[in-house]
C-alpha cells in the first residue's frame, strides 16, 4: 500500500467565518483589485463574492482589443455565472484609429452582456471623435440593442458625431442619460418638425415613476437634444423627458443649437427639477475667460429646486470679467422677492484648478484662495441669504487643494474671513467650508456633473483612503522638487537640457492631475487612478529621477573648510556651528 493511501483524507475546507462577515471583508476591498485576486484563492466562500467586484466593470480600449475580447468571451462561455456580475461596460476610442470598434469580436460579445446596467461609449481625444456613421452596421445594431435592453438604466455618449439620436427617444428603460459633444448628421441650426421615423407609443409597463428619465447631463449636444425634445413634445417618445429631477449642464461648446435646445428644455421640466448642477467652462490661464450664458444661471425657473451645485475654477473667479456671481446674486434677489415659497435648501460651490493650469507658472492655491476670500461678493451673498425667504438654506463652499501647500494656519485665516463676510449665516450654522484633497476616481462620477452631494459628500465626510493620501503626498513632493529646481545653480552647458527636462516633467504631472480630476482611465497611464499604489510608485520614481537629474546638472557646492587641529570638535568655551544649509532640498 502506498504512503498516500495510508494517510487520512483531508476534510473539505470550509471557512470558519460566517458568510456575512466574509462578504463584508470582500466588499471593503472592492477597490483593491490586487487584494481581491489574492482573497479569491482562499476558498469557494471567498471566490464567488470577489468575482462580483472583479467583473463589475469592463473597460475596453484600443490596447490589444481582439486578444482581450477573445479572452473575455472564453471566460463568459466557460463560466456563465460571471455574466450577471458585469454591470458596467466602457468602450473607449483613445485616438484616431478604431481598433476596438472595428473588431468583429465586439459584435459577438455584446449580446452576452445582458445584465449590463451602465453603458459608456467614449471618444477620449477631442480631436478625433467617434464617427458613428463609419461603424459597421452590425455593430450599430448590436449597440442599439444593448441600449434598448430593459436592464440598462444609464447611458453615456461622449465625443460622437453623425449619430442619429431619434432611436434614443424609444429607450424608456434609461433613467440617466449623459450626452457630451454628441452631434447629429444634420447641419447646425436645423429645425426638427418631428421624428425621422415612426415611433411606438409608450408601453403600459413604463408608466411607473421608475421608467422616467431621472437624470440628464448635457454638454455641446444641441442637435440631438433638440431632436429628443421634439419627439417628447409630439408624444412620439417613449423616453420620459418630462419628469427630470436631476439636471446638469456644462457651459462648454455653447452655441445657437444648445441655446435653443436649453430654452425648450427649461419649458418642459420647470416643475420637476429638484437638483441642478452647473459646471463652468475650463480654459487655459493664458486665455481670456468665456462668460457663462446667463440662461444657465436662471435657477428661479425651477419652481421646486432644492439644491444648486456650481463647479467653477480659481482662474475664472479671478479673471477680472467674472459675471457668474453677479448673475447668481440677481437670480437669488428676484427669487426672494417673488412671494412664492422657496424650496431651495442647499447651495454648493466648488472651486478647483483648471486642468490646463501649469502649477509651476501660476500662484499657489493658498494665494488664489486668499484672493477669492477677499472679494466683496461674499458680503453681498451673505446679506442676500439672511432674508426670510432663505431661512432653511445652507451654503457649502469647497476648495480643491490637490497638489497645493495649504496649511492649517492658512485654512484658519480663510475660515475667519468667510465668517466675517457671512456673519448672519455663520451664527445660524448655515455656511460650511471644506477642503478637498482627494479627487473622484470614477469616470461617470466626475464626467456627469450630477452628483446630488456626491462630489461634496463623498470627499468631505469620509476619511481619506491611505492610498489617496499617499498619492497626494507624491504629487506634492514632485511639485516641491520642481519649485526647488529654480533655485539651483546649473552648469551653463547643461542649462538648456535641464530646462527641457523640467518642462516635460511639469507637463506630465499636469496631465496626470487633469486626468485624475476627470476620472479618465487609460491615456498612457495604464488604467490607474491617483489612489492606486502602482501609480504612487511611478510618481515616486519620477521624483527620484528628477532629483538625480538636478543633482547631475547642478554646480557642486565646495565643502566648508575645516580646522585640522580641532578634529571636527568645538573649541573650549565655544558652541558647535550650525550645519550649513544645502543649496537644494534633494535629500
MARVOSE-835308 format. One record per residue (C-alpha): y, x, z. Coordinates in pm, whole numbers, plus 50000, padded with zeros to 5 digits. Layout:
BEGIN
YXZ...
! end
This chain:
BEGIN
500005000050000503455013549909506065020750172508414994250033505724967650064505254975350434508984972550512510174938350637512054918050380515794915550444517124881450523519564867150268523054879350353525334853050499528894857250615529344855050993532754839050934533254801950861534164794150500537584780750603538514814350756537164833150454539284811550223542334817450442541914855350423541464854350046544474831549999546564856250198545594883449948546304861949641548974885849504546984917649569544574919449275543014952549379542064938649721540794906249568538414925549344537034945149640536734914649865534834895949593531984920949630531304911649993529104881949908528904847849745531084831350007533844855949918533154858149544533904822049447537244819949622538514853049480537914840049127540334811549194543174836749223541954863948987541674839548695544564816748788546934832148532546034846648193548694868748035548194879147672550454900547455550084924747164548194950647368544684951247217544704913247173541454909946977539484930147228540944911647527540394877447367536774885647288536214897547646537774865947786535744843647555532484860547652533354856148019534104819247978530954812947775528724831048023530494818048336531664782948254532814777348613535724801348552537374776748312538544753948592540284783348764542624791248473545834772048540548494792748362548404807048009551174830247885551294840347518553894867647464555114883947144556904915547262558394926546930558414921646555554654923046498552424892946564549154909446665548304882846922549494852346730547624863446417544244867246592541654841746484540024845346829543054828446985542344797046782538774796746913539634802347278542444776547316540094746247314538104761947600541134762847832541034725947911542234729248273545464748048200548464731548367551164756248256551634769747903554214796447816554934807947459557474836047471559224858047218560144886547451562554905147223565714885747140565964903946807562554892146687561944855546770558614839046707558664822446365556674790646423556504782446051554794815945984551934808946225548534798946093548354761146059545124760346261546874779246541549804754946533547364726146560545474742646848548704749347038549934713646989546544700647104546874721347420550434708347476549204672647442546294677647684546544654647985546054683748228549124702448101552244694348305554514724548245555634737947905557874768447847559074778247499561304809147473562884825447166561214805046891562674794546558561634769546289559954747246545559734710146471560404695646816559514659846724555854662846834557114672747180558534637747215554984623847230553704645547515554124621547807551944644048024554704670548057556714668848379558514702448342560004713748010561804746847959563464753547622565194787247585566604798347250564434773647058565754764446715564614738146469564424743846096567354720346044570724735845969573224739346256575274708046314572714684746155572594648846282569394630646362569114593446296565574590346424562204606746449560944625646144557514609946169556264577746327555584579546698553294559046916554524536047188554454548847543550904543547675550454519647965548814547248167552104566548152554284540348318553974555748665556614579248806554214608648770554394607448391558154610148359559804643548289560844655748632562374689848549564284700948241565754735548180567644743047858569314773547705570634776247349568484748247203570974722647075568994711846768565634704646935567354688647233569314665047008566094655346830564314647647159567264627347287567464608046962563794598846989564274588247351567234566047270565394548246989562324540947204560224563146981559484588547253556624589647499558164619847675560034604747970563574618647940565304590148122564394599448480565094636648505565524646248870565964683948840568224696348562569064732548483571164749248215572194784648124575624789447970574254813447710574424807947332576644777847385577584762647050578544729246897574944716946891574484724447261577804708447346576904676447161573374675447300574564681847656577124653847635574394630047521572054642147794574654635548064574994599847943571314591447983570484609748308573654604748509571874581948756568664601848800569604638548851569334649449215569254687549177571444706048927571264743648859573854762448653573234798748554576294815248408576094838448109575494875148187577104902447983577734939647993580524950848224582314966547927582624932647753585134905247835583904875948042582994845047839584324814048023581734788348125582294754947943583974730648187581474703348095578764723448272580674720348600581144682548578578994676048884580704643048961578954628648655575724628948856576144599349088573154607649310573394645549308572044660649630572014698249560574054720749331572914756649262575224781749094573964815848985576764839648888577484877048891579804901549062581324911948731582034876048628583784867648955585924899248946586534897548572590104885248609589574853748398587144835548624587584798248566584324786948725585514783049082588864766648995586954741148785584454736049066587274730149316588794704549081585464686249050584994685649427588534673149475588024644149235584624636849388586124634049736588904610949611586644587949409585954564849702582224564449623579504576149857578844613449819575144622849836575834659949780574374678450081573784713949952575794739149753574024772349694575924801149533574074832849434575864864949333573814891349152574354922248944574424918048570571084930748431573004952648186575064969848456574685007448487574865011148864575855047748824579075037048648580145006148845581295002349207578634998749473577554963449557579164966649901582564972749741582094944149496581134920249776584264930149969586374921749662584734887649640585224880350010588954888149994589574861949724591624831749829589224807749656587084806949971590024794550178590544766149929586834758449920586674758050300589604733950322588134711950050584734708450212586144698550551587104664750408585274634650547583504628350215581604661150262580704656750629576994661950552577494691150312576174726350385577024757650186574824788250137576304819549979573814846849888574284882249762571594901149573571844936649710568834951649531569454988749481572624989549696573585007550017574984977450202574564983650575574574961250879578154971150964579374961250616577454928750636579074920050970582514925150817581564902250529580374875450770583534877550980585724874650669583884843850545584064828950893587834832250896588144817450545585854787750617586644782250982586104744750966582654748050811581784776851041582464755951351580054728951247577464754351128577644743050767578024777050599575254803150578575394838250433572294857050326571284889850164568534890349902566704923449893563534911249720563654895249376561374867649242558264881049071557154850148886558234846448527558674808848544560344811248883563134833448756563464821848397563574784448456566574784348683565304752548851564444763349200565254734649440565874760649711563084783849591565464811249477567214807849814564444796350047561734819049912563744850849954565564844450281563154826350511560054847550461559754882850591559874907850304556424919250198555754955550277555344963149907558664945649826560474966650086558784998249960559834991349602563444985849708563445018649901562115037149597564885023449373567455032749636566045068249654566365071849277569925058849292570855083749567569385112149363571405101449058574575099149268573945133649417573435149049072577165145849000577965169849287575595197449177576975228849013574945232748694574295262548473576695259748176573925264047920571865235548072574665210848150574265190147833570485188847871570765176748232573335150248136571005136947868568085135748113570145117748378571395091848127567835084748017566705081048378569615057848459568735036248160565075034148267565955024148622568504998748498565954982948262563344982048538565724963748770566644939548491563014931648412562194928148779565064903948833563944883348533560304885048640559304896648292555914912948270554954938548011557614956847805556054990547873555774985348246552034978448245552464942448360553604954448703556224940048936558554958449178556294948449466553244964749313552024996649479551355013349144554945007249039556155023549361554085054449281555525055348931559125054849052558455079549332557095103249067560225097548857562395105249161560445137249231560705148348866564435141248867564965162149180562905190449032564925189248710568235190748901566955219649111565865238048795569245234348623571435239948930573035273249009571165286649314573205289349633573235325149766571725328550113574145333250403574435369750520572615377250845573225404051110570195426851117570815436151480570835400851603567375393451461568495357551400569175352151773572615342551905574555369852080575155367152454577765341352554577625326552201576135294652073573975292851765575935284951450575165251351294572965252450984574815254350656574745221250469572785221350147574635215249822572255187249723570025164049918566845174749743564635178450050
! end
